[in-house]
Amino acid sequence: MQEKLGRDLAAQTVKLTETVTASSQKVLDLNTKFAEDCLKGFEQGGKYAAATVQQAQQQLQQVETAVMTVR
């Protein structure tokens, strides 16, 4: 019984690890796309002031750091 439990736990660990890895990568990819496509200052023809762009970039960096810690 303990062996089966150990195998089941190992299998679930693998599945959860794969899910966390895929989800983490998706967050990073979406943030990159957002930054490239939407996060542009007035100078680049965008909708945001330079200070707003800088603040958003810092927040995205904080998210990336948190995601990399979880991975």
C-alpha positions in Angstrom: 0.0 0.0 0.0 2.8 2.4 0.8 4.5 1.7 -2.5 1.3 2.5 -4.4 0.9 5.7 -2.4 4.4 6.7 -3.2 3.9 6.1 -6.9 0.7 8.0 -6.9 2.3 10.9 -5.1 5.2 10.9 -7.5 2.9 10.9 -10.4 0.8 13.8 -9.0 4.1 15.7 -8.3 5.1 15.4 -11.9 1.7 16.6 -13.1 1.7 19.5 -10.8 5.2 20.5 -11.7 4.3 20.4 -15.4 1.2 22.5 -14.8 3.1 25.1 -12.8 5.9 25.3 -15.4 3.4 25.7 -18.3 1.3 28.3 -16.4 4.4 30.2 -15.3 5.7 30.3 -18.9 2.3 31.5 -20.1 2.3 34.4 -17.6 5.8 35.4 -18.8 4.8 35.1 -22.4 1.7 37.2 -22.0 3.5 39.9 -20.0 6.2 40.1 -22.7 3.5 40.4 -25.4 1.7 43.1 -23.4 4.9 45.0 -22.9 5.8 44.8 -26.6 2.3 45.4 -28.1 0.7 47.8 -25.6 3.1 49.4 -23.2 4.3 52.2 -25.3 4.9 55.8 -24.4 3.7 58.8 -26.2 7.1 59.1 -27.9 6.6 55.7 -29.5 3.1 56.5 -30.6 1.6 54.8 -27.6 -1.0 55.9 -25.0 1.1 56.3 -21.9 3.4 58.8 -20.2 7.0 57.7 -19.8 6.5 57.5 -16.0 3.5 55.2 -16.4 5.5 53.0 -18.8 8.4 52.8 -16.4 6.1 51.9 -13.4 4.4 49.2 -15.4 7.7 47.8 -16.5 8.9 47.6 -12.9 5.7 45.8 -11.9 6.1 43.4 -14.8 9.6 42.7 -13.6 8.3 42.0 -10.1 5.8 39.5 -11.5 8.6 37.9 -13.5 10.8 37.6 -10.4 7.9 36.0 -8.4 7.1 33.6 -11.3 10.8 32.6 -11.5 10.9 32.0 -7.7 7.9 29.6 -8.0 9.4 27.7 -10.9 
